[in-house]
Amino acid sequence: MKKRLLAAVIAAAASPAVAAVDAAQQPAQQAQLHVQREPFNAQVAIAQKKVTQFCVTDDLGYTPSPKDCVNAQQMLYVAKAKSSPNFKGFIHAGVVKVHVDATDVLWGQSRNIAYRSAIHEARVSLLSELDMNIRTRQEKRKIEDRDPQFSSEEKSVYRDKQASLKVATSVADAVIEGETGQAPDLKSVDLQPLEKSQFVGGEEFGTRTQINAAAEISGAYVVKTFEATSAQGETWVSAVIRGSVNSKRAVKAIYEGGAAYQAVPGKAARGIDIDEWFLQHYDTMFANIGTKLVWDKAGYPVLLSFGQAFNVKQPNSASYDRYESSIMPSLARNDALSHLSQIFNLQGSLDAESYVGQLSGKKLTITYDGKTETQIQEDVSETIATLDELSKMASSVVGISGLKEVGQFENIHPVTQKKIVGKVYAWSPKYAGDALAYTAEQAADTSRAMGGVNPVSTSNRMSGTNRSFVQSADLMDNSDF
C-alpha cells in the first residue's frame, strides 16, 4: 500500500499540470533567491566565518592570529555597514602591523604610528575610488649576446691574493705547530674562484602601470578601530574610515557657519553630555583614535578628537617621570589636534608605478681559479615585480575658535600594562560662539571654566589584564553620512 501511494505521488509530481504550476512559480522563486543572495550579505557571512575562525583567544586571553583576526573584524564591520539599507557614501579600511614587540619600550609609540599608517592606507583607498588616472604600457626588450669576461687586471689581483693567502697560511702553520706540536695544514685553504654571470640571447617582457590620484577628502571620519596581540607580542591594528557627500558638506557648513550654525532638533534625542561621557568611558579612552562627530543634548554638532602618547624612556630612569609629566601631554595634544585639522581640510594624493615582467633566456657563468677559466650555461626564467609608491596627506586650519579640552586621561593598556597619557578635545559651533563673544567683550567673565575634568574610576573599566582584542565604540550612525 505504501509503495502504491509513493508511486502515485511521484506520478503526480511528474504530471503536466504540476509542471505548469512549477513553471509559473519559478520566476517568483528566482526573485526570492536573488533577494537572499545580495552580494554584501554574502560578504557578511564570509567575514563572520573568518571572525569565528581567527578571533579566538588562548587561556591567557591572547589572540593566536592577530593579523587574521583584525583583518576579519574590519571586513565584517565594512560588510555590515554596506549591507545596511541606509548606507551612503564610502567606507575603507587599513590594516598595519606594530613593528616592535609588545615588551619593547617603544611599543606604544610604534602602536600610535601603526594606527596613523592604517588611517593613511584607508584614505589612499578612498582616493583611489574618488578620482584616479591610470596609464599602462607594455615593454619588450631583446638582450644581445654578450659573454662575460674577466679583465687582465681582475685576474692579476686574484693571483696576488692567492699568493698572499699562501704566505699567510704557511706562517700560521708554522706558528701553530710550534705552539701545539700539531700541523694543521692551513696551506690547503683556497680562495673562492672569481665568478661572473651574464644573460645571453634573452628577452624581457613586462607591463608598466602608472596610477595618479588626488582629491580633497575632508569629512571622512575614523569610525572604528580594531587591535589584537598574540602571546608572542605581535600586534596588528586596523582603522576604518567613512565619508560621504553629506558628511563633507556638513563639516564644511559646521566650520564655516561657526557661531551662526543652528542646532538640529532631530539630533537632540541622541545627544550626550560630553563631560559625563568622558567620565563614563574614562578607563577605555585609549581605544578611541581620530575624530568623531557626536551631538550634544541641545542638538549641536560636536567634533571629539582623541590624542595619545606613550613613554619612550626606560622605566625607573631619571628622565622617565619628566617625560611623562612634561612631554607626553603635549604630544597627546598635538596628536588630537592633527586629527581634528584633517577632518576640516585634507588634501590627498597618490603616485604609484609598478612593473611586472619576465626575463627569459640563457645565463652564462664563468669562473677563474687562478689558472683555468671555465664556463657553465643554463636556461633561466625570472619574474620581475617592482613597485614605487608615494602617497601624501596634508591639512591646514587657520583661525579656529572655541576649541575645548574635555580632559586628560591616563589609561593602562590591558595587554602591555604600559601607561597611556591622552587628551580629548571638542569643537562645536556653540563653543565657537562662546569664544567669539568672549573676545569681543572687554569685560568678559573670566571665572567660567573651559578646561577638563578630574578623572574618576568608573564601571566601564575593561575586565582582565590580558584582554588582547581591543576595539573602539561606535559614536556615529548612518544619519551622520
NORURMO-V580949 format. One record per pair of residues at least 12 apart in sequence whose ideal C-beta (glycine too) atoms are under 6 Angstrom apart, sorted by sequence separation. I is the first residue (numbers start at 1). GAP is how many residues later the second one is. If there is no record, write none. Layout:
BEGIN
I:GAP  I:GAP
END
This chain:
BEGIN
98:12  226:12  291:12  292:12  311:12  78:13  98:13  173:13  311:13  364:13  409:13  54:14  55:14  172:14  225:14  291:14  54:15  78:15  362:15  363:15  408:15  98:16  224:16  169:17  170:17  222:17  223:17  362:17  363:17  407:17  54:18  96:18  169:18  288:18  406:18  74:19  222:19  223:19  309:19  169:20  405:20  406:20  51:21  96:21  220:21  221:21  360:21  50:22  96:22  309:22  403:22  404:22  220:23  309:23  359:23  71:24  94:24  219:24  271:24  308:24  403:24  47:25  51:25  70:25  270:25  271:25  307:25  358:25  271:26  94:27  357:27  404:27  47:28  48:28  94:28  219:28  267:28  307:28  47:29  93:29  162:29  219:29  268:29  307:29  356:29  402:29  92:30  161:30  218:30  306:30  402:30  268:31  305:31  355:31  401:31  47:32  219:32  267:32  92:33  354:33  402:33  92:34  265:34  305:34  401:34  44:35  263:35  264:35  305:35  353:35  401:35  43:36  44:36  90:36  158:36  263:36  263:37  352:37  40:39  44:39  351:39  350:41  40:42  41:42  40:43  349:43  408:44  348:45  407:45  404:46  405:46  406:46  407:46  254:47  346:47  347:47  405:47  148:48  291:48  414:48  290:49  291:49  346:49  148:50  345:50  345:51  146:52  291:52  345:52  342:53  344:53  414:53  415:53  341:54  145:55  143:56  145:56  341:56  143:59  142:61  141:63  225:64  140:65  139:67  222:67  222:68  138:69  137:71  136:73  135:75  134:77  133:79  132:81  131:82  131:84  128:85  130:85  127:86  336:87  127:88  255:89  332:89  336:89  332:90  333:90  126:91  332:91  251:92  328:93  119:103  308:112  309:112  308:114  307:116  122:117  306:118  118:119  122:119  118:120  119:120  305:120  118:121  115:122  304:122  114:123  115:124  285:124  302:124  303:124  286:125  218:126  285:126  302:126  102:127  218:127  282:127  218:128  278:128  300:128  217:129  278:129  103:130  300:130  102:131  216:131  217:131  101:132  274:132  102:133  215:133  286:134  214:135  98:137  213:137  285:137  97:139  212:139  96:141  211:141  95:143  210:143  93:145  94:145  209:145  77:147  93:147  208:147  92:149  206:149  207:149  206:150  91:151  206:151  74:152  205:152  274:152  73:153  90:153  204:153  89:154  89:155  204:155  70:156  88:156  70:158  202:158  69:159  202:159  201:160  201:161  66:162  199:162  200:162  66:163  77:163  66:164  74:164  199:164  200:164  63:165  70:166  74:166  197:166  198:166  63:167  62:168  66:168  70:168  197:168  261:168  62:169  67:169  66:170  196:170  258:171  195:172  259:173  282:173  115:174  193:174  194:174  258:174  259:174  193:175  283:175  193:176  282:176  259:177  279:177  283:177  275:178  280:178  283:178  284:178  281:179  280:180  294:181  287:183  292:183  293:183  288:184  287:185  229:186  293:187  109:201  108:202  109:203  106:206  162:208  105:209  159:211  148:218  150:218  127:221  127:223  123:225  124:226  247:234  246:235  244:237  229:239  228:240  228:241  227:243  226:245  225:247  224:248  223:253  124:267  107:309  108:310  102:314  86:392  89:392  88:393  61:403  61:405  63:405  60:406  61:406  62:406  63:406  61:407
END
